Amino acid sequence: MKFRVERDVLAEAVAWAARSLPARPSVPVLAGLLLTAQDGSLALSGFDYEVSARVELEAEVEESGTVLVSGRLLNDISRNLPNRPVEISTDGQRVSVVCGSSRFTLPTLPVDEYPSLPQMPSATGTVAGEVFATAVSQAAVAAGRDDTLPVLTGVRVEIEGDRITLAATDRYRFAVRELLWKPEQPDISAVALVPARTLQDIAKSLGSGDTVSIALASGGAGEGLIGFEGAGRRTTTRLLEGEFPKFRSLFPKSEDFSAVAAVQTQPFLEALKRVSLVAERNTPVRLNFEQGVLTLEAGSGDDAQATERIDADLEGDDISIAFNPGYLEEGLKAVDAAFAQLSFTTPTKPALLSGKPALDAEADEAYQYLIMPVRLSG
């Protein structure tokens, strides 16, 4: 095998393909990156039995061939090479990497022991890359991080016709984002539970492209997998199993609200961060809403205390409620709007957070973040 490719192109492709390689592989070959050169193109592939990644790029191929080398080592080398064309070739059981006056010789791993990449399910539809990346980040913020409860570490992907619903929860908050897409079949209906960390990584890496193709198998080849493709990159991940909590009945209806408050998101975030400085681990920040003003408080007794007041628009009854400051901060960042709207039923029941572009505008119901309050003693 022998080919030549631009340094920047190679470095970016290797970094992407190697990003999901296991740090401690169960078998040595899973730490490898598979390089396949043929017909003017180079394909780089990685697979750890859970996530597969494949990227194709143009290359000057002098001799076709396939080789398996350490992905992390090739990644470190390629991003530190001088800005010159890179020539990679094989010589027996070694791989030579030459760039300008830099030369590296790497051992190969046995290609015949490398597992076959899973078959990509047939495409289900496409969505705009930037929309997909934003939607995933908004939903995944609420996903659990406790691997002993694997169902809660996933994002539920519901597909109904031209609408996708992404939902995630860690039992203390629930994030739901709806978006439109272009399905291959107008009456499609499918559900998948995708590992949140993997989905975030995929969305971030493919979101810069114009469109992302989503492929979800409903039976046969590719069962138990979901695939994503965009900008010459293709990745699959194995789905999680288990019953995701039924969430739609948890979200209160507008007629149930006793108070609705609107606050400028950025000043709210900044005040929350300042007041949270004195909030000890697992202690809440208290929010007191009155007409025209929101008072944030943290700390009590002999501990450090903080108070800050900011403008707020309140419709309905005055309300005092407390939240985990980290969960509230993540929700405010996720709404991605000029104003944050908090809708309340009672101080002991979950509050609904959404965004709105202006004070007199309707809240954007495409993204909703349900957050449990912290019960205050006394």
C-alpha positions in Angstrom: 0.0 0.0 0.0 1.2 3.5 -0.8 -0.7 6.8 -0.9 -0.2 10.6 -0.5 -2.6 13.0 1.2 -2.5 16.6 2.6 -1.5 16.8 6.2 -4.6 18.8 7.4 -7.0 16.5 5.6 -5.3 13.4 7.1 -5.1 14.8 10.6 -8.8 15.8 10.7 -9.9 12.4 9.4 -7.7 10.4 11.8 -8.8 12.5 14.8 -12.5 11.9 13.9 -12.1 8.1 13.2 -10.0 7.6 16.3 -12.2 9.6 18.7 -14.2 6.6 19.9 -11.4 4.0 20.1 -11.3 2.4 23.6 -8.5 3.5 25.9 -8.3 -0.1 27.3 -9.4 -2.4 24.5 -10.6 -5.9 25.4 -8.4 -7.2 22.6 -5.4 -5.3 21.1 -6.7 -5.0 17.5 -9.6 -2.8 18.8 -7.1 0.0 19.5 -6.3 0.0 15.8 -7.4 2.2 12.9 -8.1 0.4 9.6 -6.7 2.2 6.6 -8.0 1.2 3.2 -6.5 2.8 0.1 -8.0 2.2 -3.4 -9.2 4.1 -6.6 -8.1 7.6 -5.5 -9.7 7.4 -2.0 -8.6 6.6 1.5 -11.0 5.2 4.1 -10.2 5.2 7.8 -12.3 3.0 10.1 -12.6 2.3 13.8 -14.8 -0.1 15.8 -15.1 -1.2 19.4 -18.1 -3.5 19.1 -20.3 -0.6 20.3 -19.6 2.4 18.1 -18.2 2.3 14.5 -16.7 5.2 12.6 -15.7 5.4 8.9 -14.5 8.5 7.0 -13.5 8.7 3.3 -11.2 11.3 1.7 -9.5 11.8 -1.6 -5.9 10.6 -1.8 -3.2 10.0 -4.5 -3.2 6.2 -4.3 -0.1 4.6 -5.9 -0.7 1.1 -4.5 -4.0 -0.2 -3.1 -4.1 -2.0 0.2 -5.3 -2.3 3.7 -3.4 -1.9 7.0 -4.2 -1.7 10.7 -2.2 0.6 12.9 -2.5 2.1 16.4 -5.2 4.7 16.1 -4.0 6.9 19.0 -0.4 6.8 17.8 -1.3 7.7 14.3 -3.6 10.5 15.6 -0.7 12.0 17.7 1.7 11.8 14.8 -0.6 13.2 12.1 -1.6 16.3 14.1 2.0 17.1 14.9 3.5 16.7 11.4 4.7 19.8 9.4 2.2 21.3 7.0 3.4 19.3 4.0 1.9 16.4 2.0 2.1 13.1 3.9 3.1 9.8 2.3 2.1 6.5 3.9 3.4 3.2 2.7 3.8 -0.4 3.9 7.0 -2.4 4.0 6.3 -5.9 5.3 5.0 -5.7 8.8 5.8 -2.0 9.2 4.1 1.2 8.1 6.2 4.2 7.0 4.8 7.8 7.5 6.9 10.5 5.7 6.2 14.2 5.8 8.9 16.7 4.8 12.0 15.7 6.8 9.9 13.8 9.4 9.8 10.0 9.2 8.0 7.5 11.4 7.9 3.7 11.2 5.0 2.0 13.0 4.3 -1.7 13.6 1.1 -3.1 12.2 -1.7 -5.0 13.9 -3.1 -8.2 12.3 -5.8 -7.2 9.9 -7.4 -10.7 9.8 -8.2 -10.4 13.5 -10.0 -7.1 13.1 -13.9 -7.4 13.3 -16.0 -6.5 10.3 -17.7 -3.1 10.7 -21.5 -3.4 11.2 -23.7 -3.0 8.2 -25.2 0.5 8.0 -29.0 0.4 8.2 -30.8 1.8 5.2 -31.4 5.6 5.4 -34.6 6.6 7.2 -34.4 10.4 6.4 -32.3 13.6 6.6 -32.2 16.6 8.9 -30.2 19.9 8.7 -26.8 19.4 10.4 -26.9 22.5 12.6 -30.5 21.8 13.7 -29.6 18.2 14.6 -26.5 19.3 16.6 -28.5 21.9 18.6 -31.4 19.6 19.3 -29.2 16.8 20.6 -27.3 19.1 22.9 -30.5 20.5 24.3 -32.0 17.0 25.0 -28.9 15.2 26.2 -28.2 17.8 28.9 -30.7 16.0 31.1 -29.5 12.4 30.5 -28.3 10.5 33.5 -24.6 9.7 34.1 -25.1 6.7 36.4 -24.1 3.6 34.4 -25.9 1.4 36.9 -29.1 2.8 35.4 -28.3 2.4 31.7 -31.8 3.3 30.4 -31.4 6.8 31.9 -28.0 7.3 30.2 -29.7 7.4 26.8 -31.7 9.8 24.6 -35.0 8.4 23.4 -35.4 9.1 19.7 -39.1 8.9 18.6 -39.8 9.3 14.9 -43.4 9.9 13.7 -43.7 11.0 10.1 -41.9 14.3 9.6 -41.3 14.9 13.3 -38.5 13.7 15.6 -38.8 13.9 19.4 -35.7 13.6 21.5 -36.1 13.0 25.3 -33.7 12.4 28.2 -34.0 12.3 32.0 -31.9 11.6 35.1 -35.1 11.5 37.3 -34.4 15.1 38.5 -35.1 16.9 35.2 -36.6 16.0 31.9 -35.6 17.6 28.6 -37.7 17.2 25.4 -36.9 18.6 22.0 -39.0 18.3 18.9 -37.7 19.0 15.4 -38.8 18.5 11.8 -36.9 16.4 9.3 -37.3 14.8 5.8 -38.2 11.1 6.1 -37.8 8.7 3.3 -41.3 7.4 4.0 -44.0 9.9 5.1 -45.7 7.4 7.5 -42.6 6.2 9.2 -42.8 5.3 12.9 -39.7 4.2 14.9 -38.2 4.4 18.4 -34.6 4.1 19.5 -32.7 4.6 22.8 -29.3 6.0 21.9 -26.4 6.4 24.4 -26.4 10.1 25.2 -22.6 10.6 25.3 -22.2 8.9 21.9 -25.1 10.8 20.4 -23.6 14.1 21.6 -20.3 13.2 20.1 -21.8 12.2 16.8 -24.0 15.3 16.6 -21.1 17.6 17.3 -18.9 16.0 14.7 -21.5 15.8 11.9 -23.4 19.0 12.7 -21.1 21.2 10.7 -22.3 19.5 7.5 -25.4 20.6 5.5 -27.4 17.5 6.3 -27.2 14.5 8.4 -28.8 11.2 7.3 -30.3 9.1 10.0 -30.6 5.3 9.5 -32.6 3.2 11.9 -33.3 -0.5 11.2 -36.8 -1.9 11.8 -35.7 -5.5 11.3 -33.2 -7.7 9.6 -29.7 -6.3 8.9 -28.7 -3.5 11.2 -31.2 -4.5 13.9 -30.3 -2.9 17.2 -28.2 -0.2 15.5 -28.7 3.4 14.5 -26.5 5.0 11.9 -25.6 8.6 11.0 -23.9 9.9 7.9 -22.8 13.4 6.8 -19.9 15.2 5.2 -18.2 12.0 4.1 -18.4 10.5 7.6 -20.4 7.5 8.7 -21.0 6.2 12.2 -23.1 3.6 13.9 -23.8 2.8 17.5 -25.5 0.0 19.3 -28.8 0.9 21.0 -29.6 0.6 24.7 -32.3 -1.8 25.8 -34.9 -1.2 28.5 -38.2 0.7 29.1 -37.7 4.5 29.0 -40.0 6.4 31.4 -43.4 7.6 30.0 -42.9 11.3 30.1 -45.7 13.1 28.3 -48.1 12.9 31.2 -45.4 14.4 33.5 -45.5 17.8 31.7 -48.2 20.1 33.2 -50.8 21.7 30.9 -51.0 25.5 30.6 -54.3 25.6 32.5 -52.6 24.0 35.6 -50.1 26.9 36.0 -50.6 29.2 39.0 -47.8 31.5 37.9 -45.7 32.2 34.8 -42.5 34.2 35.0 -40.3 35.6 32.2 -36.7 36.7 32.9 -33.9 37.8 30.5 -31.8 34.6 30.2 -28.3 36.1 30.3 -28.8 38.2 33.4 -30.6 35.3 35.1 -27.6 33.0 34.3 -25.0 35.5 35.6 -26.9 36.1 38.8 -27.4 32.4 39.4 -23.7 31.7 38.9 -22.8 34.4 41.5 -25.3 33.4 44.1 -24.3 29.7 43.6 -20.8 30.5 44.8 -21.9 30.2 48.4 -24.2 27.2 47.8 -22.6 24.2 49.4 -22.7 20.8 47.7 -26.3 19.6 47.2 -27.8 22.8 48.7 -30.3 24.7 46.6 -30.7 28.2 45.3 -34.0 29.8 46.3 -36.0 31.9 43.8 -38.6 34.3 45.1 -40.8 35.7 42.3 -42.8 38.8 42.9 -44.3 41.2 40.4 -41.4 42.9 38.6 -38.6 41.2 40.5 -36.8 37.9 41.1 -34.7 37.5 44.2 -32.1 34.7 44.2 -30.8 33.5 47.6 -28.3 30.9 48.7 -26.8 30.0 52.1 -28.3 30.1 55.5 -27.5 30.3 59.2 -23.8 30.6 60.0 -22.8 29.7 56.4 -21.9 32.2 53.7 -24.9 33.8 52.2 -25.7 35.6 48.9 -28.7 37.6 47.6 -29.3 39.2 44.2 -32.3 40.8 42.6 -33.0 41.1 38.9 -36.0 42.2 36.8 -38.7 39.6 36.1 -42.2 39.7 34.6 -44.7 37.7 36.6 -48.2 36.7 35.7 -50.2 35.0 38.5 -49.4 34.4 42.2 -46.1 35.2 43.9 -44.1 32.1 44.4 -41.0 30.9 46.3 -39.3 27.8 45.0 -35.8 26.2 45.2 -33.7 24.3 42.7 -30.4 22.5 42.4 -28.3 25.4 40.9 -26.4 23.1 38.5 -29.6 21.7 37.0 -31.1 25.1 36.6 -28.0 26.6 35.0 -27.8 23.7 32.5 -31.5 24.3 31.6 -31.0 28.0 31.1 -28.1 27.4 28.8 -30.0 24.9 26.8 -33.1 27.1 26.1 -30.9 29.2 23.9 -33.2 32.2 23.8 -33.2 35.9 24.9 -35.8 35.2 27.6 -36.4 32.2 29.8 -40.0 31.4 30.8 -40.6 29.4 34.1 -44.1 28.1 34.6 -45.2 26.9 38.0 -48.0 24.9 39.6 -46.9 24.7 43.2 -43.5 25.2 45.0 -43.3 21.4 45.5 -44.1 20.3 41.9 -41.9 20.4 38.8 -41.5 23.7 37.0 -41.5 24.0 33.2 -38.6 26.0 31.6 -38.7 27.1 28.0 -37.3 29.9 25.9 -38.9 32.9 24.1 -37.3 35.4 21.7 -39.0 38.4 23.3 -40.9 39.3 26.4 -44.2 39.7 24.6 -43.6 36.6 22.4 -45.1 33.1 22.9 -42.8 30.5 24.5 -41.1 28.1 22.0 -42.6 24.8 22.9 -40.2 22.9 20.6 -37.9 22.7 23.7 -39.1 22.0 27.2 -37.1 21.4 30.3 -39.0 20.1 33.3 -37.0 20.5 36.6 -37.9 19.1 40.0 -37.7 21.6 42.9 -35.8 21.0 46.1 -38.1 20.8 49.1 -37.2 23.6 51.7 -37.3 22.7 55.4 -39.3 24.8 57.7 
